[in-house]
Amino acid sequence: MANPPKDTYFESGSLAKPPRFNADNFSLWKSRMELFLSGSDPQIPYFLEHGPYVPTSIIPDVAATTTSPAVPERSFVKLVSNWTDEDKCLVNVDTKARSLIAMSLPDEGVDALIDSRKIHLILQYEKFITAKGETLAQTHQRFNCLLIDLKTYDVIYSNLQVITKFMEALPENWENYTMCLKMSKDIKTITLSELYGMMLNHEQTKSLKTNLISDTKDATKGTLTRDGSYHGLTGLRVRHGLEAIRLFLAYAAHMKFQVFQMDVKSAFLNGKLTEEVYVAQPPGFIDPKHPDHVYKLNKALYGLKQAPRAWYETLSTYLISEGFTRGKIDNTLFVKNYKDHVFLAQIYVDDIIFGSTKAKLCKKFESLMRAEYEMSMMGELTYFLGLQLKQSEKGIFISQGKYVREMLAKFELTTCSEMKTPMAPPLKLDKDSNGKPVDVTLYRGMIGSLLYLTASRPDSMYATCLCARYQADPKESHMKAVKLIFRYLKGTPNLGLWYPRDSGFDLTAFLDSDFAGCKIDRKSITGGCQLLGGKLVSWTSKKQNSVSTSTAEAEYVAAGSCCAQVLWMRNQLLDYGFQLSKIPIYCDNTSAIAIANNPVLHSKTKHIEIRYHFIRDHVMNGDVELHFVPTEYINSLISSPNRWTRNGSTNSSAS
């Protein structure tokens, strides 16, 4: 049998081998190559068109979630042991296609192709980083695929190089973890899969960071000074109000008993957790054998959000078992009656203030608490939550004089001139768009300090709240108004609240409004204060939510807000044994009083929001009564700076 004519494209002279590539006539070589490949296997042209085949599978961890989109092209490469029969068949066809293409190329062409692909993969490895929005699982999968591709070209990196490269490719939020890992563990012995497992466990476990917290407390701020330290969680804080504390002090002044304070040592460690909480190992105490492990908390820890609640439940259970009654409205108030005497304790996290009409009951309570917890008796209450208290036979005086002086020194205003009022009467602030900007951080710091001061200084309430509206973009005009408040405080550092012991305990309220007081949106300002027998306990100064069309409407809306606060205080007083009705609320607008007493809707009042009409129900039920009082008898300082009189419940010293 004669041999077929020798062709320049079939140098071997055999039909079993592909035509050898010749750059002189590419079109002819391409057509013959396509015929050859189709005859070898019909599936080969598909692989040449769509690229090489790699068996892959989608892992649920890298599928679409609520926080990260799906990335189908980044599926995990299957292990050879997990290949199906179809995978094996397709891999064989793909390998055959690559081999035939390589056989058709000259030796120098094959080497160049291999070198080009190898260089491309090496560059990918050197520049490898986590893509934007990519999860840890997706990054690991992509890095693992790259290592497999490099291995096919005999590019193999050491285990240390692989581990180091992967950690360097991670985003900044992994920097602390990888640094601790390098310092506490020999990473030469860790494989990539082990590292990924440790990091995945760290990512999925929502552990909280711990920090070493000093346990030294300042006695000048109402807390015990003692040396020591403990571990607490960082970044978790709890905020509380002071109205319940002022009400407690007003009751103590009325009942003419002294108030004492106790501190519970390591209070939160006595609380029992009902949830599973894990925390990271504290710095300096990392287990070298298990640096990736976390601690499971069996008891509450300082800084944990659940800690105050866990401690409160533990303490309240103990007090109730000892015969105390927990307040139905104020759950931090505990009362115990002894025939003609009463004992009260107010819980504020790990601080307890208490008092009784009989001194022996205070000693008994101290012994009761020491029997169960490690306590520190701090004696007569003089400082509490930043408030300075002075108890005398005539009453209780509350002030923040020390804080005022510290605040003036902090902002370098100790030498400023004094003012008689916190604002100049004609002053009305606006955005002042053309004004010169000032330091935003400084302005906000000054406002924050002033807001803290309003815990005992209602006289600065309106001016402070007015200036606080411009914290986003403060100008020189706003800073000037803030400094006026500081100048006023410079002249009245010791002004405070005076709770006399012989002034009764009747609940009364006063309200006022500044019609269209805001120059920007023309909304009115609500001002109100509530007193117990002349003891100022609660006050407010707030811009109304809607625009009022008349002074009567503004006063009526203010009356609704004041009524809500009065009802809250009435409910609070139920825990103290007081049942009040027909509580007087004083207003200087007869039209607003008429609207509250008449349930008929008029054309000028029908647009008022329904929630403000609830005062009518309470007027009809006899819970509150509205009375007219001339304007000059109302302390308008918390609703307007234009009419300033000093209320009888404030005093500059305890007399």
Steps between C-alpha positions, in 0.01 A plus 500: 500500500642830390568764757300823476682793343720673747368842592693780662227517767535128579871481564467169675316353204229349733127586521504419877700814568370857461626717216810693604447877528663713232467875527535538120145373434290529817158474325580166340645365828191615693252329265694172502545523880125542551430195282761301689364592843138432399600159377690427819212592737185710427522662847849647453388811302274597793793504742710702257225761483404518871836443663635222726268296722554484879253298717349742753217512754312780677552499877208647706745726691577699188150508357298819503412633844333811634839668541698371203398422142549161339820448299430198269833521316685458828371153583723259689714255302397141559747253642590215261336256741171689458496495119196344336519276190393796289777715652759233418377471141505877443846534656631231263357682199646830623841338551486347153417839346797665675733218392399519135546878493842465664600226248415727210733776622876506454711447811583868542129590476402257776770634731394859438135416571586326825728782614237762421232324706742434785609864517136613500417273794807608697402864456150416622650338809727794579217754462236290674275695741146466629253646252254769609193348665655152497444269796771298671369180339509654152854630550622158616334323208655737243845473660477120509411485129800718418734265691361199310557673164857590600567142602415377148794710375732367772486827693481393864535735796599396850236472771635810679487703177140395436386580856678836502362598159143411596515703822648799315215485247232541766338841573594725794235362735701175517828676585472464879404132477782407261753697706401314817519173308854571382614592851335215688526205264765348273334562164751271329302204632159628386358397164280727291191291576572517875547876484176539308314287754630707792410827329158374400429402860619843617278673242187298576536528879381847600744540785533828685830672571618532856712769653671556834296754694626688802288447807614822668206727571502866595343576835441863395257371238301293742677169457744301708874521443663161501791347314472207264398410149266269316422395147202657331356522151597805299267740321173415676348777710166553674321831538237590759276791599502695825134588554437191715801592717378857549156368593660269759694792649188719508317225691794467742487874566125483556529204742797666674741207487862475398608323181798263502695326227648152457717358227496137389849372424520321163121510483463365147699187582206398719260501206413177323469495121214326323657534152817350355764772480858455379787743551847521350798421719616818679828658382795367697315183601481316166545124526807420283364153426154621399527863386197464274269384780245721673355501851139414577358723773317328782435828685459861395804715434545877522418667168270222380163634391318226689706554816286774664184301436653176631624675814165673551309171476735338753476789745124551465437128558702519822327815629152367423585181688587720800157663505557806282239617250619599155349814351236430237587811301863552599648150509824628654319617814463256791277579799449325832251616763561449872181598688528881522829520312606452140829403336586580137791396279570624147721279283722662240708222342759419773423806716221490757358805675266439791334665796236447765290688750669280762881501512524141629341372178794637300743303718285192456505540121877538501539172690253333266699597191838411651371151578445432129744724310833670549397856580663835574309741722565854380306683768279803447423575135711797387578423135290294261504475119693824474268688736625664818257459790496674835255368760403713797216528750326752275519304175711362217699716260601362158761673287787449255732780608816293468401390151433861394849607609660202324303580185611865500862392542471239224386756243731776633218731608593551864586867438192590296263771617176401671141517372175529695301284257599203279389688186458858391119553493462610134727222369347261243735261324473372144724298266710807414597357159739786426668487841856391566528129595654396832661180628223237492670275756545784747142619456353153551720444804372820659138406425548152647643645818210744533241227441650296785469805723122522444462210747492764775483828308161551331588869465741416214268248334341720233821673393692172481231322296478798264875496431497119467291524181796638305762234573509382138642828366575745784596859423652783701155629600417161652833482682439847640164384639664195660763717666222719641374192685848438640521863609171456683629184670818683598287733712274227642717188550327392822142546388298180545180334620377549855267238648367637832375248757189696602347598165245220456480244220217615273562447129459815292607590148563814298516530123576765244584527131697727273273546199689456168822515701712323238603740223572218255173302490285730719413220742419589858699401808339304785617567853377333817599419856354275770540557874431296811413745776729765353779250421584519131529140383442501124525752217509506122573735212425359157407620155150390400457253214249708304451866414238673713274761343435694822630550852197309629590196290865517609395516868251215451767275344732589788222413745471153345873436542494631857200281583686189378790574735262568790329165448837324499592663830159415647557135411851514648359635827275194530812304598557753779145457629347820355177495300445839341211644300399841370864594456521872421672607178553874468487673163499867399266462200124494562424381145714189543324427831161536329600259221611241756174530697269495196495173297332669202718539190514851361607611155822640648588185695382210284839475327690439826647150518286249689775407748490847651128469577553226759524773765124550462434145623707554811335836568156336473610208723629738765863390475624852427362851517612798293521836675583844374801679641637838390807488281723670753457205740631243255867431466531532123871429491449147365276616214629847415796722588295818475335481844741390771414463867666277756280217628463455874625141475851610411755628741868584494583332827355266754375710785 
